[in-house]
């Protein structure tokens, strides 16, 4: 609705300015969310880069009791669980699992997103090797 006393040209210019401001605010709120899917950016207290080259990125991951991360993504990866523990994994579609992971377990994980929470009473630590190139089918 036009403000009283505004001419047509002034009203259109005001609407365009308002649209530009709203667009900038929207893009400003979306861009950090898109960038925040990297676990190192989302949960820097839990994820530390130990090594990186063209083929892999190696992360040391430590969740203290009760610590959790926001939703984030990993490429295909291999995890070596230094300690065991109980975690809550929440997937992007809302499904939740609570696996008990034994210390020393080694697992391959397909690319995907999740949020993690340590629901145990001790630190939960793993080394995660993220593969930068898609894995090929086993021979």
DSSP file (Angstrom, degrees, kcal/mol; ACC not computed):
  #  RESIDUE AA STRUCTURE BP1 BP2  ACC     N-H-->O    O-->H-N    N-H-->O    O-->H-N    TCO  KAPPA ALPHA  PHI   PSI    X-CA   Y-CA   Z-CA
    1    1 A X              0   0    0      0, 0.0     2,-0.2     0, 0.0     0, 0.0   0.000 360.0 360.0 360.0 139.3    0.0    0.0    0.0
    2    2 A X        -     0   0    0      1,-0.1     2,-0.1     4,-0.0     3,-0.1  -0.515 360.0-117.4 -77.7 136.9    1.3    3.5   -0.9
    3    3 A X    >   -     0   0    0     -2,-0.2     3,-1.8     1,-0.1    -1,-0.1  -0.442  42.3 -93.7 -66.0 144.2    2.2    5.9    1.9
    4    4 A X  T 3  S+     0   0    0      1,-0.2    -1,-0.1    -2,-0.1     3,-0.1  -0.377 111.1  18.7 -59.7 136.7    0.0    9.1    1.9
    5    5 A X  T 3  S+     0   0    0      1,-0.3     2,-0.4    -3,-0.1    -1,-0.2   0.374  92.4 128.2  85.3  -3.3    1.7   11.9   -0.1
    6    6 A X    <   -     0   0    0     -3,-1.8    -1,-0.3     4,-0.0     2,-0.1  -0.697  53.2-135.7 -87.3 137.0    4.1    9.6   -2.0
    7    7 A X     >  -     0   0    0     -2,-0.4     4,-2.6    -3,-0.1     5,-0.2  -0.449  28.0-103.8 -81.8 163.0    4.2   10.0   -5.8
    8    8 A X  H  > S+     0   0    0      1,-0.2     4,-2.3     2,-0.2     5,-0.2   0.890 120.4  47.8 -54.9 -46.1    4.2    6.9   -8.0
    9    9 A X  H  > S+     0   0    0      1,-0.2     4,-2.4     2,-0.2    -1,-0.2   0.911 113.0  48.2 -65.8 -42.9    7.9    7.1   -8.8
   10   10 A X  H  > S+     0   0    0      1,-0.2     4,-2.4     2,-0.2    -1,-0.2   0.901 111.5  50.9 -63.1 -40.7    8.9    7.6   -5.2
   11   11 A X  H  X S+     0   0    0     -4,-2.6     4,-2.2     2,-0.2    -2,-0.2   0.920 111.4  46.9 -64.0 -44.7    6.7    4.7   -4.1
   12   12 A X  H  X S+     0   0    0     -4,-2.3     4,-2.4     2,-0.2    -2,-0.2   0.915 112.6  50.0 -64.1 -43.5    8.3    2.4   -6.8
   13   13 A X  H  X S+     0   0    0     -4,-2.4     4,-2.2     1,-0.2    -2,-0.2   0.908 111.1  49.6 -62.5 -41.1   11.8    3.5   -5.8
   14   14 A X  H  X S+     0   0    0     -4,-2.4     4,-2.3     2,-0.2    -1,-0.2   0.894 110.6  49.6 -63.8 -40.7   11.0    2.8   -2.1
   15   15 A X  H  X S+     0   0    0     -4,-2.2     4,-2.6     2,-0.2    -2,-0.2   0.894 110.2  50.7 -65.1 -40.4    9.7   -0.6   -2.9
   16   16 A X  H  X S+     0   0    0     -4,-2.4     4,-2.5     2,-0.2    -2,-0.2   0.911 110.8  48.9 -64.6 -41.4   12.8   -1.5   -4.9
   17   17 A X  H  X S+     0   0    0     -4,-2.2     4,-2.4     2,-0.2    -2,-0.2   0.928 112.0  48.5 -62.7 -44.8   15.0   -0.4   -2.1
   18   18 A X  H  X S+     0   0    0     -4,-2.3     4,-2.5     1,-0.2    -2,-0.2   0.900 111.5  50.1 -61.8 -41.6   13.0   -2.4    0.4
   19   19 A X  H  X S+     0   0    0     -4,-2.6     4,-2.5     2,-0.2    -2,-0.2   0.908 110.3  50.1 -63.3 -42.6   13.2   -5.5   -2.0
   20   20 A X  H  X S+     0   0    0     -4,-2.5     4,-2.3     2,-0.2    -2,-0.2   0.908 111.8  47.9 -63.3 -41.9   17.0   -5.0   -2.3
   21   21 A X  H  X S+     0   0    0     -4,-2.4     4,-2.3     2,-0.2    -2,-0.2   0.932 112.9  47.9 -64.2 -46.2   17.4   -4.9    1.5
   22   22 A X  H  X S+     0   0    0     -4,-2.5     4,-2.4     1,-0.2    -2,-0.2   0.897 111.8  50.4 -62.3 -40.8   15.2   -7.9    2.0
   23   23 A X  H  X S+     0   0    0     -4,-2.5     4,-2.8     2,-0.2     5,-0.2   0.920 110.3  49.7 -63.5 -44.1   17.1   -9.9   -0.6
   24   24 A X  H  X S+     0   0    0     -4,-2.3     4,-2.2     1,-0.2    -2,-0.2   0.905 111.9  48.4 -61.7 -42.0   20.5   -9.0    0.9
   25   25 A X  H  X S+     0   0    0     -4,-2.3     4,-1.4     2,-0.2    -1,-0.2   0.910 112.6  48.5 -64.8 -41.9   19.3  -10.1    4.4
   26   26 A X  H  X S+     0   0    0     -4,-2.4     4,-1.8     2,-0.2     3,-0.4   0.944 113.7  45.3 -63.9 -48.6   17.9  -13.4    3.0
   27   27 A X  H  X S+     0   0    0     -4,-2.8     4,-2.5     1,-0.2    -1,-0.2   0.867 109.8  56.4 -64.1 -35.3   21.1  -14.2    1.1
   28   28 A X  H  X S+     0   0    0     -4,-2.2     4,-0.7    -5,-0.2    -1,-0.2   0.807 110.6  44.2 -65.1 -29.6   23.2  -13.2    4.1
   29   29 A X  H  X S+     0   0    0     -4,-1.4     4,-0.7    -3,-0.4    -1,-0.2   0.766 115.4  47.2 -86.5 -25.5   21.3  -15.7    6.2
   30   30 A X  H  X S+     0   0    0     -4,-1.8     4,-2.2     2,-0.2     5,-0.2   0.898 103.0  60.9 -80.7 -42.6   21.5  -18.5    3.6
   31   31 A X  H  X S+     0   0    0     -4,-2.5     4,-2.3     1,-0.2     5,-0.2   0.905 104.2  47.7 -56.7 -48.2   25.1  -18.3    2.7
   32   32 A X  H  X S+     0   0    0     -4,-0.7     4,-1.9     1,-0.2    -1,-0.2   0.887 111.0  52.9 -61.9 -35.2   26.5  -19.1    6.2
   33   33 A X  H  < S+     0   0    0     -4,-0.7    -1,-0.2     2,-0.2    -2,-0.2   0.910 110.4  46.8 -65.1 -40.8   24.1  -22.0    6.5
   34   34 A X  H >< S+     0   0    0     -4,-2.2     3,-0.9     1,-0.2    -2,-0.2   0.910 116.4  44.0 -66.8 -41.4   25.3  -23.5    3.2
   35   35 A X  H >< S+     0   0    0     -4,-2.3     3,-1.2     1,-0.2    -1,-0.2   0.762 101.7  70.3 -72.4 -25.3   29.0  -22.9    4.2
   36   36 A X  T 3< S+     0   0    0     -4,-1.9    -1,-0.2     1,-0.3    -2,-0.2   0.426  71.5  89.4 -77.1   2.5   28.4  -24.3    7.7
   37   37 A X  T <   +     0   0    0     -3,-0.9    36,-3.0    -4,-0.2     2,-0.4   0.685  63.4  95.0 -74.4 -16.0   27.9  -27.9    6.5
   38   38 A X  B X> S-a   73   0A   0     -3,-1.2     4,-2.5    34,-0.2     3,-0.8  -0.631  78.0-138.4 -72.7 126.6   31.6  -28.5    6.8
   39   39 A X  H 3> S+     0   0    0     34,-0.7     4,-2.9    -2,-0.4     8,-0.3   0.825 101.6  57.8 -59.5 -31.6   32.1  -30.1   10.3
   40   40 A X  H 34 S+     0   0    0      1,-0.2    -1,-0.3     2,-0.2     7,-0.1   0.863 113.2  40.1 -66.9 -34.0   35.2  -28.1   10.9
   41   41 A X  H <4 S+     0   0    0     -3,-0.8     3,-0.4    -6,-0.2    -2,-0.2   0.867 120.2  44.1 -78.8 -38.2   33.2  -24.9   10.4
   42   42 A X  H  < S+     0   0    0     -4,-2.5    -2,-0.2     1,-0.2    28,-0.2   0.882 131.9  17.0 -74.8 -40.2   30.1  -26.1   12.3
   43   43 A X    >X  +     0   0    0     -4,-2.9     4,-2.3    -5,-0.2     3,-1.7  -0.526  64.9 160.8-135.5  66.4   31.8  -27.7   15.3
   44   44 A X  T 34 S+     0   0    0     -3,-0.4    -1,-0.1     1,-0.3    -4,-0.1   0.725  76.2  62.7 -64.4 -19.5   35.4  -26.4   15.5
   45   45 A X  T 34 S+     0   0    0      1,-0.1    -1,-0.3    -3,-0.1     3,-0.1   0.717 115.9  29.9 -74.2 -20.1   35.5  -27.5   19.2
   46   46 A X  T <4 S+     0   0    0     -3,-1.7    16,-2.0    -7,-0.2     2,-0.5   0.721 114.3  60.7-107.9 -29.7   35.1  -31.1   18.1
   47   47 A X  E  <  +C   61   0B   0     -4,-2.3     2,-0.4    -8,-0.3    14,-0.2  -0.902  55.5 174.4-112.6 122.5   36.7  -31.4   14.6
   48   48 A X  E     -C   60   0B   0     12,-2.1    12,-2.7    -2,-0.5     2,-0.6  -0.989  31.2-126.1-125.3 133.1   40.4  -30.6   14.0
   49   49 A X  E     +C   59   0B   0     -2,-0.4    10,-0.2    10,-0.2     3,-0.1  -0.683  29.5 173.5 -77.8 120.6   42.2  -31.1   10.7
   50   50 A X  E     -     0   0B   0      8,-3.2     2,-0.3    -2,-0.6     9,-0.2   0.751  67.5  -4.3 -95.0 -32.1   45.2  -33.3   11.3
   51   51 A X  E     -C   58   0B   0      7,-1.3     7,-3.2     2,-0.0    -1,-0.4  -0.978  61.3-178.7-160.8 146.9   46.3  -33.7    7.6
   52   52 A X  E     +C   57   0B   0     -2,-0.3     2,-0.2     5,-0.2     5,-0.2  -0.962  12.3 147.8-154.2 137.7   45.0  -32.7    4.2
   53   53 A X        -     0   0    0      3,-2.5    -2,-0.0    -2,-0.3     0, 0.0  -0.743  64.6 -69.6-144.6-162.7   46.1  -33.3    0.6
   54   54 A X  S    S+     0   0    0     -2,-0.2     3,-0.1     1,-0.2     0, 0.0   0.730 128.7  36.4 -69.3 -20.8   44.4  -33.7   -2.8
   55   55 A X  S    S+     0   0    0      1,-0.2    77,-3.1    77,-0.1    78,-0.6   0.794 120.6  15.4-102.9 -34.1   43.1  -37.1   -1.9
   56   56 A X  E     - D   0 131B   0     75,-0.2    -3,-2.5    76,-0.1     2,-0.4  -0.931  46.7-151.5-141.5 160.0   42.1  -37.1    1.7
   57   57 A X  E     -CD  52 130B   0     73,-1.8    73,-3.2    -2,-0.3     2,-0.6  -0.989  20.3-153.5-129.6 127.2   41.4  -34.9    4.8
   58   58 A X  E     -CD  51 129B   0     -7,-3.2    -8,-3.2    -2,-0.4    -7,-1.3  -0.893  13.2-170.0-105.8 123.1   42.1  -36.5    8.1
   59   59 A X  E     -CD  49 128B   0     69,-3.2    69,-2.9    -2,-0.6     2,-0.6  -0.908  18.5-147.5-113.5 137.3   40.1  -35.2   11.1
   60   60 A X  E     -CD  48 127B   0    -12,-2.7   -12,-2.1    -2,-0.4     2,-0.5  -0.925  25.1-165.4 -96.2 126.2   40.6  -35.8   14.8
   61   61 A X  E     +CD  47 126B   0     65,-2.9    65,-2.3    -2,-0.6     2,-0.4  -0.956  14.1 172.9-120.4 125.7   37.1  -35.8   16.3
   62   62 A X  E     - D   0 125B   0    -16,-2.0     2,-0.5    -2,-0.5    63,-0.2  -0.967   7.6-174.9-136.4 119.6   36.4  -35.5   20.1
   63   63 A X  E     - D   0 124B   0     61,-2.7    61,-2.7    -2,-0.4     3,-0.1  -0.964  17.9-145.9-110.4 119.5   33.0  -35.1   21.6
   64   64 A X    >   -     0   0    0     -2,-0.5     3,-2.3    59,-0.2    54,-0.3  -0.320  47.5 -65.1 -71.7 165.6   33.0  -34.6   25.4
   65   65 A X  T 3  S+     0   0    0      1,-0.3    -1,-0.2    56,-0.1    54,-0.1  -0.306 125.7   7.5 -54.1 128.7   30.1  -36.0   27.4
   66   66 A X  T 3  S+     0   0    0     52,-1.9    -1,-0.3    54,-0.4     2,-0.1   0.328  96.3 134.9  81.6  -8.1   26.9  -34.2   26.4
   67   67 A X    <   -     0   0    0     -3,-2.3    51,-2.7    50,-0.1     2,-0.3  -0.442  29.8-179.9 -74.7 149.1   28.5  -32.3   23.5
   68   68 A X  B     -G  117   0C   0     49,-0.2     2,-0.3    -2,-0.1    49,-0.2  -0.956  17.0-139.0-144.1 161.9   26.7  -32.1   20.2
   69   69 A X        -     0   0    0     47,-2.6   -26,-0.1    -2,-0.3     3,-0.1  -0.803  23.2-110.9-117.4 161.2   27.2  -30.7   16.8
   70   70 A X        -     0   0    0     -2,-0.3    46,-0.3   -28,-0.2    44,-0.1  -0.349  60.3 -66.1 -76.9 170.0   24.8  -29.0   14.3
   71   71 A X  S    S+     0   0    0     44,-0.1     2,-0.3    -2,-0.1    44,-0.2  -0.360  71.1 156.8 -59.2 134.7   23.9  -30.7   11.1
   72   72 A X  E     - B   0 114A   0     42,-2.2    42,-2.5    -3,-0.1     2,-0.3  -0.925  30.5-122.0-152.6 174.2   26.9  -31.2    8.8
   73   73 A X  E     -aB  38 113A   0    -36,-3.0   -34,-0.7    -2,-0.3     2,-0.3  -0.906  13.1-168.3-128.4 153.0   28.1  -33.4    6.0
   74   74 A X  E     - B   0 112A   0     38,-2.2    38,-2.2    -2,-0.3     3,-0.1  -0.972  21.2-129.1-130.1 148.4   31.0  -35.7    5.2
   75   75 A X        -     0   0    0     -2,-0.3    57,-0.1     1,-0.2    34,-0.1  -0.230  65.5 -49.3 -75.4-178.0   32.1  -37.2    1.9
   76   76 A X  S    S+     0   0    0     55,-0.2    55,-3.2    35,-0.1     2,-0.3  -0.288  82.4 169.9 -48.9 139.7   32.8  -41.0    1.8
   77   77 A X  E     -FE 109 130B   0     32,-2.6    32,-3.1    53,-0.2     2,-0.4  -0.959  38.7-131.2-153.7 166.8   35.0  -41.7    4.7
   78   78 A X  E     -FE 108 129B   0     51,-2.0    51,-3.1    -2,-0.3     2,-0.4  -0.998  24.8-158.1-124.7 129.1   36.7  -44.3    7.0
   79   79 A X  E     -FE 107 128B   0     28,-3.3    28,-2.4    -2,-0.4     2,-0.5  -0.903  10.0-165.2-112.1 135.4   36.4  -43.9   10.8
   80   80 A X  E     -FE 106 127B   0     47,-2.8    47,-2.6    -2,-0.4     2,-0.8  -0.974  19.7-144.2-115.6 113.0   38.8  -45.4   13.3
   81   81 A X  E     - E   0 126B   0     24,-3.0    23,-3.1    -2,-0.5    45,-0.3  -0.686  16.2-174.5 -85.4 108.9   37.1  -45.1   16.8
   82   82 A X  S    S+     0   0    0     43,-1.1     2,-0.3    -2,-0.8    44,-0.2   0.927  75.6  20.7 -69.4 -46.8   39.8  -44.5   19.3
   83   83 A X  S    S-     0   0    0     42,-1.9     2,-0.2    20,-0.2    21,-0.1  -0.754  82.6-126.0-112.5 165.6   37.4  -44.7   22.3
   84   84 A X        +     0   0    0     -2,-0.3     2,-0.3    19,-0.2    18,-0.2  -0.415  42.6 129.7 -95.6-178.3   34.1  -46.4   22.4
   85   85 A X  E     -J  101   0D   0     16,-2.3    16,-3.3    -2,-0.2     2,-0.5  -0.926  53.0 -77.4 158.5-179.4   30.9  -44.9   23.5
   86   86 A X  E     +J  100   0D   0     -2,-0.3    33,-1.6    14,-0.2    34,-0.8  -0.953  43.6 177.0-114.1 129.7   27.2  -44.1   22.9
   87   87 A X  E     -H  118   0C   0     12,-1.8     2,-0.5    -2,-0.5    31,-0.2  -0.906  26.8-133.9-128.2 157.4   26.2  -41.4   20.4
   88   88 A X  E     -H  117   0C   0     29,-3.0    29,-1.6    -2,-0.3     2,-0.5  -0.967  21.6-164.2-110.0 123.0   23.0  -40.1   19.1
   89   89 A X  E     -HI 116  97C   0      8,-2.9     8,-2.3    -2,-0.5     2,-0.5  -0.937   2.2-167.4-109.8 122.8   23.0  -39.6   15.3
   90   90 A X  E     -HI 115  96C   0     25,-2.5    25,-2.1    -2,-0.5     6,-0.2  -0.953  10.5-150.4-111.8 124.4   20.3  -37.4   13.8
   91   91 A X    >   -     0   0    0      4,-2.9     3,-2.4    -2,-0.5    23,-0.2  -0.491  29.9-105.0 -89.1 161.2   19.9  -37.6   10.0
   92   92 A X  T 3  S+     0   0    0     21,-0.5    -1,-0.1     1,-0.3    22,-0.1   0.788 120.6  57.1 -56.5 -28.6   18.6  -34.7    7.8
   93   93 A X  T 3  S-     0   0    0      2,-0.1    -1,-0.3     1,-0.0    -3,-0.0   0.435 123.1-103.5 -84.5   2.9   15.2  -36.4    7.4
   94   94 A X  S <  S+     0   0    0     -3,-2.4    -2,-0.1     1,-0.3     2,-0.1   0.277  73.7 141.1  97.4 -11.3   14.7  -36.6   11.2
   95   95 A X        -     0   0    0     -5,-0.1    -4,-2.9     1,-0.0     2,-0.4  -0.389  34.8-157.5 -65.3 144.4   15.6  -40.3   11.8
   96   96 A X  E     -I   90   0C   0     -6,-0.2     2,-0.3    -2,-0.1    -6,-0.2  -0.974  13.3-178.2-129.1 138.4   17.6  -40.9   14.9
   97   97 A X  E     -I   89   0C   0     -8,-2.3    -8,-2.9    -2,-0.4     2,-0.2  -0.952  14.8-159.3-130.8 154.6   19.9  -43.7   15.9
   98   98 A X        -     0   0    0     -2,-0.3   -10,-0.2   -10,-0.2     2,-0.1  -0.591  22.4-179.9-132.3  71.6   21.8  -44.4   19.2
   99   99 A X        -     0   0    0     -2,-0.2   -12,-1.8   -12,-0.2     2,-0.6  -0.375  25.6-137.1 -74.3 151.8   24.6  -46.8   18.4
  100  100 A X  E     -J   86   0D   0    -14,-0.2     2,-0.5    -2,-0.1   -14,-0.2  -0.955  24.0-157.0-103.6 118.4   27.1  -48.1   20.9
  101  101 A X  E     -J   85   0D   0    -16,-3.3   -16,-2.3    -2,-0.6     2,-0.2  -0.854   8.5-135.1-103.4 125.4   30.5  -48.0   19.3
  102  102 A X    >   -     0   0    0     -2,-0.5     3,-1.6   -18,-0.2   -21,-0.2  -0.495  31.7 -97.9 -77.3 148.1   33.2  -50.3   20.6
  103  103 A X  T 3  S+     0   0    0      1,-0.2   -21,-0.2    -2,-0.2   -20,-0.2  -0.377 108.8  22.7 -62.5 141.5   36.7  -48.9   21.1
  104  104 A X  T 3  S+     0   0    0    -23,-3.1    -1,-0.2     1,-0.3   -22,-0.1   0.367  86.2 146.6  85.2  -5.5   39.1  -49.7   18.2
  105  105 A X    <   -     0   0    0     -3,-1.6   -24,-3.0   -24,-0.2     2,-0.4  -0.330  33.2-157.1 -64.3 146.3   36.2  -50.3   15.7
  106  106 A X  E     +F   80   0B   0    -26,-0.2     2,-0.3     2,-0.0   -26,-0.2  -0.997  17.4 173.0-126.6 128.2   36.9  -49.3   12.1
  107  107 A X  E     -F   79   0B   0    -28,-2.4   -28,-3.3    -2,-0.4     2,-0.4  -0.983  29.4-134.8-138.8 146.1   34.0  -48.5    9.7
  108  108 A X  E     -F   78   0B   0     -2,-0.3     2,-0.4   -30,-0.2   -30,-0.2  -0.851  26.1-162.5 -95.1 135.4   33.5  -47.2    6.2
  109  109 A X  E     -F   77   0B   0    -32,-3.1   -32,-2.6    -2,-0.4     2,-0.1  -0.970  14.0-129.0-123.0 134.2   30.8  -44.5    6.0
  110  110 A X        -     0   0    0     -2,-0.4   -36,-0.1   -34,-0.2   -34,-0.0  -0.413  44.5 -83.3 -73.5 155.1   29.0  -43.4    2.8
  111  111 A X  S    S+     0   0    0     -2,-0.1     2,-0.3   -38,-0.1   -36,-0.2  -0.238  76.3 109.6 -56.7 145.0   28.8  -39.6    2.1
  112  112 A X  E     -B   74   0A   0    -38,-2.2   -38,-2.2    -3,-0.1     2,-0.3  -0.948  57.6 -85.1 165.2 177.4   25.9  -37.9    3.9
  113  113 A X  E     +B   73   0A   0     -2,-0.3   -21,-0.5   -40,-0.2     2,-0.3  -0.754  42.2 143.7-111.4 156.8   24.8  -35.5    6.6
  114  114 A X  E     -B   72   0A   0    -42,-2.5   -42,-2.2    -2,-0.3     2,-0.4  -0.964  38.5-124.1-172.0 166.0   24.0  -35.9   10.3
  115  115 A X  E     - H   0  90C   0    -25,-2.1   -25,-2.5    -2,-0.3     2,-0.4  -0.955  29.5-150.6-118.2 146.0   24.2  -34.2   13.6
  116  116 A X  E     - H   0  89C   0     -2,-0.4   -47,-2.6   -46,-0.3     2,-0.4  -0.915  14.9-177.9-121.6 143.8   26.0  -36.0   16.5
  117  117 A X  E     -GH  68  88C   0    -29,-1.6   -29,-3.0    -2,-0.4     2,-0.8  -0.990  25.4-134.5-137.6 132.4   25.6  -36.0   20.2
  118  118 A X  E     + H   0  87C   0    -51,-2.7   -52,-1.9    -2,-0.4   -31,-0.2  -0.769  25.9 175.3 -83.4 110.5   27.7  -37.8   22.8
  119  119 A X        +     0   0    0    -33,-1.6   -32,-0.2    -2,-0.8    -1,-0.1   0.278  51.1  92.7-100.8  10.2   25.1  -39.4   25.1
  120  120 A X  S    S-     0   0    0    -34,-0.8   -54,-0.4     2,-0.2     4,-0.1  -0.283  83.1-117.9 -90.6-177.3   27.8  -41.3   27.1
  121  121 A X  S    S+     0   0    0    -56,-0.1     2,-0.3    -2,-0.1   -56,-0.1   0.223  91.1  55.8-108.7  13.5   29.6  -40.2   30.3
  122  122 A X  S    S-     0   0    0    -58,-0.1    -2,-0.2   -38,-0.1   -56,-0.1  -0.929  98.7 -78.3-136.8 161.6   33.1  -40.2   28.8
  123  123 A X        -     0   0    0     -2,-0.3     2,-0.5   -59,-0.1   -59,-0.2  -0.300  38.5-144.4 -59.9 146.1   34.8  -38.4   25.8
  124  124 A X  E     -D   63   0B   0    -61,-2.7   -61,-2.7    -4,-0.1     2,-0.4  -0.971  24.9-179.3-115.5 116.5   34.1  -40.0   22.4
  125  125 A X  E     +D   62   0B   0     -2,-0.5   -42,-1.9   -63,-0.2   -43,-1.1  -0.947   9.3 158.4-127.7 140.1   37.1  -39.9   20.1
  126  126 A X  E     -DE  61  81B   0    -65,-2.3   -65,-2.9    -2,-0.4     2,-0.5  -0.972  35.1-128.5-147.9 162.4   37.7  -41.0   16.5
  127  127 A X  E     -DE  60  80B   0    -47,-2.6   -47,-2.8    -2,-0.3     2,-0.5  -0.982  28.0-161.8-111.7 124.9   40.0  -40.3   13.6
  128  128 A X  E     -DE  59  79B   0    -69,-2.9   -69,-3.2    -2,-0.5     2,-0.8  -0.938   7.9-161.0-114.8 122.1   38.0  -39.7   10.4
  129  129 A X  E     -DE  58  78B   0    -51,-3.1   -51,-2.0    -2,-0.5     2,-0.5  -0.887  12.5-157.9-103.0 106.3   39.6  -40.0    7.0
  130  130 A X  E     -DE  57  77B   0    -73,-3.2   -73,-1.8    -2,-0.8     2,-0.5  -0.728   9.9-139.4 -86.8 128.8   37.4  -38.2    4.4
  131  131 A X  E     -D   56   0B   0    -55,-3.2   -55,-0.2    -2,-0.5   -75,-0.2  -0.776   8.3-161.4 -90.1 124.4   37.9  -39.3    0.8
  132  132 A X  S    S+     0   0    0    -77,-3.1     2,-0.4    -2,-0.5   -76,-0.1   0.720  76.8  56.4 -81.0 -20.6   38.0  -36.4   -1.6
  133  133 A X  S    S-     0   0    0    -78,-0.6     3,-0.1   -57,-0.1    -2,-0.0  -0.894 102.5 -96.4-109.5 142.0   37.3  -38.5   -4.6
  134  134 A X        -     0   0    0     -2,-0.4     2,-0.1     1,-0.1    -2,-0.1  -0.263  45.8-109.4 -55.1 138.9   34.2  -40.8   -4.8
  135  135 A X        -     0   0    0     -4,-0.1     2,-0.2     1,-0.1    -1,-0.1  -0.400  29.9-131.2 -68.3 145.0   35.0  -44.4   -3.8
  136  136 A X        -     0   0    0      1,-0.1     3,-0.1    -2,-0.1    -1,-0.1  -0.612  33.6 -87.1 -93.4 159.3   35.0  -46.9   -6.6
  137  137 A X        -     0   0    0     -2,-0.2    -1,-0.1     1,-0.1     0, 0.0  -0.370  52.3-100.6 -64.2 141.7   33.3  -50.3   -6.3
  138  138 A X              0   0    0      1,-0.1    -1,-0.1    -3,-0.1    -3,-0.0  -0.293 360.0 360.0 -61.9 149.0   35.4  -53.0   -4.7
  139  139 A X              0   0    0     -3,-0.1    -1,-0.1     0, 0.0    -2,-0.1   0.449 360.0 360.0 -85.8 360.0   36.9  -55.5   -7.2
